[in-house]
Amino acid sequence: MRHKKTKKTNLLAIMIALDVVLSPILRIEGMAPMSSVINVFAGVLMGPLYATTMAFICGIIRMAFLGIPPLALTGAVFGAFLAAELYRIFRNIYASMAGEIIGTGIIRSLLSYPVMVVFTGASNQFYWFIYTPRFLGAAVLGSIGAWFVWRKVKDLSVVRQMKSLFN
């Protein structure tokens, strides 16, 4: 039992490291599609609790060390949770992708405006949807990227072992 928990914690740490390292490198201004790739993978491999924990820790690290505003937390958590929860329910990568797109692309974009009003003090009713094109674009690009990678790795024995660890 202790060995299994250690493996789960190690995989969680690896996913956090991948997200923190790859997101700033493969970034389009205002968009982090690699974060969506990692969220979909975390959702498929680790389930809702670990995927949400991963996204939360990544957001804290980005805010603390990379100077990212609170937007790092508002959406990644929703995207990771919905990616994992929809995968748990439907058991297919498309459901996980849809969860990431809804959570990061839509929910995150709408919650980011009030967070940024508190953070910056600037408000304008027009800005409710200012984040939507960027976050939705990043979530769609990242989800498609995750699908391409998933097609290649899903049958690898190490990936099957990771999935079975959390089931």
PyMOL commands that set and color helices and strands:
alter all, ss='L'
color gray80, all
select helices_A, chain A and resi 2-25+33-65+71-74+76-90+93-120+125-129+132-153+157-166
alter helices_A, ss='H'
color red, helices_A
deselect
rebuild
show_as cartoon
